[in-house]
Structure formats: C-alpha cells, structure tokens
Amino acid sequence: MTKRVGKQTLYLPSAPAVLGYAAVAGKKEGEGPLRERFDYIGEDSYFGEKSWEKAESHMLKQCFELACDKAKLPPSELDYVLAGDLLNQCVSSAFAMRDCSVPYLGLYGACSTMAEGLSLAALLVDGGYADQACALTGSHFCTAERQYRFPLEYGGQRTPSSQWTVTGAGAVILGGQGSIRVTHVTHGKIVDAGIKDPNNMGSAMAPAAFDTIRAHFRDTGRSPADYDAIITGDLGALGHDILAALFKADGVELGPCYMDCGVLIYDLNTQNVNAGGSGCGCSASVLSGHILKAMEDGVWRRVLFAATGALMSPTSSQQGESIPGICHALVLEREA
C-alpha cells in the first residue's frame, strides 16, 4: 500500500506512539507561563558547568535521561537517537550523546529541528527499521548569542521584531504502544521570502510555515476545523500574525486554535523578550513540556505541530544573503 498522501504528506499506518517525553528549561523560561510544565528548571545559565556550551550539552543529556526514565526504557534499548542544536557542527548534541552507545543521527534544521527529528524517528518506527527511537533537540540563549550575534558583554540593543533564544531542551521517545500517536508527516520545502534582517526571523519563517501547512491541508483534505490545536514553532508574535494574515488572504481562517511556541513560552508583557521565543529548544521544550501533557490530560485530541526554522549562518548573514525558511509538520493524535 502507498503511504504517500498527495505531494508532500506521508501517512503512517502503524501510527508510532509516544513512549515517554521530557522537557528541561532555563531559569528565564521557568519564570514564564509554562513553568509547571517542565520536568526540570535550571537555577542559572551554567547548569553546573564551566561554560555555556557545556551547559547546553549537559541540558540535552539530562533531558534525554529524563525521557528514558519516564518511558521506563534504558538507553541501550533505543535503536536510534536523532538529535540537533544550533551550534556549529551540532556539537552540543554530539557531546551529549558521545557516551550513550546508541546509533546517533545528527540533524540541523535550525528551529525546525524537533519536528524534523521526530518525523524521521516516526518514519523509522513505522517502516520497521526501529522499535524505539528518540528525537532530542535543544538550544541555549548565551551560546546562540555568542555564535549568531554579539557576546553578551557587548550589550547590543534588540529590535522590537527580534526574538529571545530559548534555553531549553525537549526529548520524545517513539515506539509501538501508547495513547498519543504520530499519524501523518508533512515535510516542507525551502521558502525564501527575501528577508535579510536576522532580527526579524518571524517574517522570514512565516512564508515557509504557510507553504507547509497549506500543503498539508491540500494533501489530506483537512482544514483548521479538523484540529483542536495548530501550533507553529517558533514564529513569535510578529510571525504568528503574518501567518494568520497569509491564510486569511488565501481564504482560510486559522481561528483561535492557532498558537505559536514562541508566544506560549514567555509572558510577552513582562519578560522583555520582544517578539517572543526562538531557538530549536523553544518548540522542543513546548512540545515535550506542554503540548504532549495537554494531550495526555485530554485537553486536545488532534494537534498539528509545525516547527519552523531559519536556514542561515553568521557568515551568510554578514555577506548580505537572504534568510531561507523551512517548516516541517506532523499530526499527533490521542486515542479515545
């Protein structure tokens, strides 16, 4: 039987299930509206380490171990770990997993990495190539600022459209048995809207989210009414409004079921994060700390999770290149 639905969407007949999940957050994220949703909140930016880069790796390893504990699954029983982060050569993920002795696939999808990793883990399980696979993603405000913008000591001013890189990590383990399942995957195409401002990620990524979600609706014949929640990550407040406007111009009202991880994770009125959260740890920690728990609690039955990413580098930005966007989406459904 064919597993392809339309041009970009895949149907997963076995519907791989969520066996366990965990979310780790930084101090600032722990002061936001989702504070009760995280499994662990760090007391400072170092997580007991000597550098921010080591702190990011520590956070990823801790999140992975928490997910394995909650799934009651020793790491040795995993067939794959698919992990990524924002740092050059994905060193945070690689160093976090270097003593794990599990087949490792390093991924880079910028802020879309959690959706990319989870969708590929689901395909491995559905295809019979893995019994259990883990998707793991994280980011750290201080490491991202040092790599992509300026050292924190520089004290650069942030524009209203800028977003705050989330210090956080999320891990999800998929397997055969569980009440929350991945039923469809829609992988996105690179969409470049010509935005060159690295402080305006929402505008750069929103067109890619529009392209992927519209493809999902077209392929499946579904509409926003078929979902209890449609959650992007992470366009922030500006990108959220742009995406809603793009769909409205296309004759589709996303309505109140549409939310964004970059808006959910912070209190935009009190936490001085400008347009909201970003970084691949944003959608990862919101998925693993909020979305899955809400589904487990019966708040939502069917969710379209669509993580977005800006496929830029410091070099490409300094050379005046535009910022290509990407978005990958997957459907999570809770069995009655």
C-alpha positions in Angstrom: 0.0 0.0 0.0 1.2 3.5 -0.7 2.0 5.7 2.3 2.1 8.9 0.4 -0.9 11.2 0.6 -0.6 13.9 -2.1 2.6 15.6 -2.9 4.3 16.2 0.5 2.4 14.3 3.1 3.1 10.7 4.4 0.5 8.5 6.2 2.0 6.3 8.9 -0.3 3.1 9.1 1.3 1.9 12.3 1.0 5.3 14.0 4.2 5.2 16.1 3.3 6.0 19.8 4.9 8.3 22.3 6.5 6.1 24.9 8.0 9.0 27.0 8.9 12.6 26.8 10.7 15.2 28.9 11.4 19.0 28.9 14.3 20.9 30.6 14.2 24.7 30.8 16.4 27.5 31.8 15.7 30.0 34.7 14.0 32.6 32.5 11.8 30.0 30.8 10.9 28.7 34.3 9.6 32.1 35.2 7.1 32.1 32.3 3.6 30.8 32.0 4.7 27.2 31.3 6.7 26.8 34.5 4.6 23.9 35.8 5.0 22.0 32.6 8.8 21.5 32.6 10.4 18.4 34.2 13.4 20.4 35.3 14.3 24.1 35.6 17.9 25.2 35.9 18.9 27.6 38.6 21.3 29.6 36.4 22.6 29.6 32.8 25.5 27.3 33.6 23.7 24.1 34.8 26.6 23.4 37.0 29.2 23.5 34.1 32.1 25.8 33.4 30.9 27.2 30.0 27.6 27.9 28.3 28.4 25.4 25.6 29.0 22.6 28.2 25.8 23.7 29.9 23.8 23.2 26.6 25.3 19.8 26.2 24.5 19.0 29.9 20.9 20.1 29.4 20.4 17.9 26.4 21.9 14.8 28.2 19.8 15.5 31.2 16.6 15.8 29.1 17.4 12.6 27.3 17.9 10.7 30.5 14.7 12.0 32.0 12.8 10.9 28.9 14.3 7.4 29.1 13.4 7.2 32.8 9.8 8.3 32.2 9.5 5.8 29.4 11.0 3.1 31.7 13.4 2.3 28.9 17.2 2.1 29.3 19.1 3.9 26.6 20.6 0.6 25.4 17.2 -0.4 24.2 16.9 2.5 21.8 17.7 1.8 18.1 18.3 5.5 17.2 18.8 8.9 18.7 18.1 11.7 16.3 19.4 15.0 17.8 20.4 18.5 16.8 21.0 22.0 18.1 22.0 25.5 16.8 25.8 25.4 17.4 28.3 24.8 14.7 28.6 21.1 13.8 25.8 20.3 16.3 28.5 19.8 19.0 26.1 20.1 21.9 24.1 17.1 20.7 27.1 15.1 19.7 28.9 15.7 23.1 25.7 14.9 25.0 25.4 11.6 23.2 29.0 10.6 22.9 28.9 8.1 25.8 25.4 6.8 25.0 26.4 3.9 22.8 23.2 4.2 20.7 23.2 4.8 16.9 23.2 8.6 16.5 22.0 10.7 13.7 22.9 14.4 13.9 20.4 16.8 12.4 20.3 20.5 11.6 17.0 22.2 10.7 17.5 25.3 12.8 14.4 25.9 14.9 12.6 23.2 12.9 14.9 20.5 14.2 12.4 19.0 16.7 9.8 18.4 14.0 12.4 17.1 11.6 13.9 14.7 14.2 10.5 13.5 15.4 9.1 13.0 11.9 12.2 10.9 10.9 12.0 8.9 14.1 8.4 8.2 13.3 9.3 7.1 9.8 11.9 4.7 11.1 9.5 3.1 13.6 6.6 3.0 11.1 8.9 1.4 8.4 10.1 -1.3 10.8 13.6 -0.1 10.9 13.5 0.7 14.6 11.5 -0.5 17.6 12.2 2.6 19.6 13.8 5.9 18.5 14.3 9.2 20.3 14.2 12.7 19.0 16.2 15.2 21.0 16.7 19.0 20.5 17.8 22.0 22.5 19.3 25.5 22.4 20.8 28.0 24.9 20.4 31.7 24.8 24.0 32.5 25.7 25.6 30.1 23.2 23.3 31.3 20.4 24.0 35.0 21.1 27.8 34.3 21.1 27.6 32.4 17.8 25.0 34.3 15.8 25.1 37.9 17.1 27.3 39.5 19.7 28.9 38.5 23.0 26.6 39.3 25.9 29.1 41.8 27.3 28.6 43.9 24.1 25.2 44.9 25.4 23.7 45.3 21.9 20.2 46.8 21.6 17.4 44.4 20.5 14.8 45.5 17.9 11.1 45.0 18.6 10.9 42.3 15.9 13.8 40.3 17.5 13.2 37.1 19.4 14.8 35.6 22.5 16.6 32.3 22.0 15.1 29.8 24.5 17.3 28.0 26.9 15.6 24.6 26.9 15.5 21.1 25.5 12.9 18.5 24.6 13.1 14.8 24.1 10.4 12.4 22.8 10.8 8.6 22.5 8.6 6.8 20.0 7.7 3.1 19.9 4.8 0.7 19.4 2.5 1.2 22.4 1.0 4.4 23.7 -2.1 6.7 23.6 -0.5 9.6 21.7 0.5 8.7 18.2 2.1 10.3 15.1 -0.3 9.6 12.2 0.9 12.0 9.4 4.1 13.8 8.4 4.3 16.7 6.0 7.9 17.7 5.2 8.4 21.2 3.9 10.2 22.9 1.1 12.7 25.7 1.5 10.9 29.0 1.0 12.9 32.3 0.7 10.9 35.4 1.1 13.9 37.7 0.6 14.1 38.8 4.2 17.7 39.8 5.1 17.2 41.1 8.7 18.5 38.4 11.2 16.5 40.3 13.9 13.2 39.6 12.0 13.0 35.8 12.0 9.2 35.7 12.2 8.9 37.4 8.8 11.5 35.1 7.3 9.9 31.9 8.5 6.2 32.6 8.2 6.0 32.0 4.4 7.6 28.6 4.9 5.0 27.7 7.6 2.3 28.9 5.2 3.6 26.7 2.4 3.9 23.6 4.5 0.6 23.9 6.4 -1.3 24.7 3.2 0.3 21.6 1.5 -0.8 19.5 4.5 -4.4 20.8 4.1 -4.3 20.2 0.4 -2.9 16.7 0.7 -5.1 15.5 3.4 -8.3 17.4 2.5 -8.4 18.8 6.0 -8.9 22.3 7.4 -8.3 24.1 10.7 -11.7 22.8 11.9 -10.2 19.2 11.9 -7.7 20.2 14.6 -8.0 21.0 18.3 -4.8 23.0 18.0 -2.4 24.1 15.2 0.9 25.1 16.8 3.8 26.6 15.0 7.3 27.0 16.5 8.6 29.5 16.6 7.4 32.4 14.7 6.9 34.7 17.7 4.2 37.3 17.9 5.1 39.0 14.6 5.4 35.8 12.6 2.2 34.4 14.2 0.2 37.4 12.9 1.9 37.2 9.4 1.0 33.6 9.1 -2.7 34.2 10.1 -2.8 37.0 7.6 -1.4 34.9 4.8 -4.0 32.2 5.4 -6.8 34.8 5.6 -5.7 36.2 2.2 -5.9 32.6 0.9 -9.5 32.3 2.2 -8.7 30.3 5.3 -9.3 31.4 8.9 -6.9 29.7 11.3 -9.0 30.9 14.2 -8.4 30.5 18.0 -6.9 27.0 17.6 -3.8 28.5 16.1 -0.9 29.2 18.6 2.9 29.6 18.4 5.5 28.1 20.7 7.5 31.4 20.8 4.4 33.2 22.2 3.4 30.4 24.6 6.7 30.0 26.4 7.1 33.6 27.7 4.9 36.3 29.1 5.5 38.9 26.3 4.2 41.7 28.5 6.6 41.2 31.5 9.6 39.2 30.4 11.3 41.6 28.0 11.6 39.1 25.1 10.3 41.5 22.4 8.5 39.3 19.8 8.8 36.1 21.8 10.9 32.9 21.9 13.0 31.3 19.2 15.7 28.7 19.0 15.2 24.9 18.4 14.8 24.4 22.2 11.7 26.6 22.0 9.4 24.2 20.1 11.2 21.2 21.6 10.5 22.2 25.2 7.0 23.4 24.5 6.1 20.2 22.7 7.6 18.0 25.4 6.6 20.2 28.3 3.2 21.5 27.3 1.6 20.0 24.1 2.0 16.4 24.9 0.9 16.9 28.5 -2.2 18.8 27.4 -3.0 15.9 25.0 -2.4 13.3 27.8 -4.7 15.3 30.1 -7.4 15.2 27.4 -7.3 18.9 26.5 -6.6 18.2 22.9 -7.2 15.1 20.8 -5.6 16.0 17.5 -2.8 18.5 17.1 -0.9 19.8 14.0 2.6 20.6 15.2 4.6 22.6 12.6 8.1 23.7 13.7 9.8 26.4 11.6 13.5 27.2 11.0 15.6 30.0 9.5 18.4 28.3 7.5 21.0 31.0 7.9 24.5 31.2 9.3 26.5 34.1 10.7 28.6 34.1 7.6 25.7 34.1 5.2 24.0 36.9 7.1 27.2 39.0 7.2 27.5 38.6 3.4 24.1 40.0 2.8 22.3 36.8 1.9 18.6 36.4 2.5 17.2 34.0 5.1 15.7 30.8 3.7 12.9 29.3 5.8 11.7 25.8 6.4 8.8 24.2 8.1 8.1 20.5 8.9 4.7 19.4 10.3 3.3 16.3 11.9 0.0 15.2 13.3 -0.3 14.0 16.8 -3.5 12.1 17.8 -4.6 10.8 21.1 -6.6 7.6 21.1 -10.0 7.7 22.7 
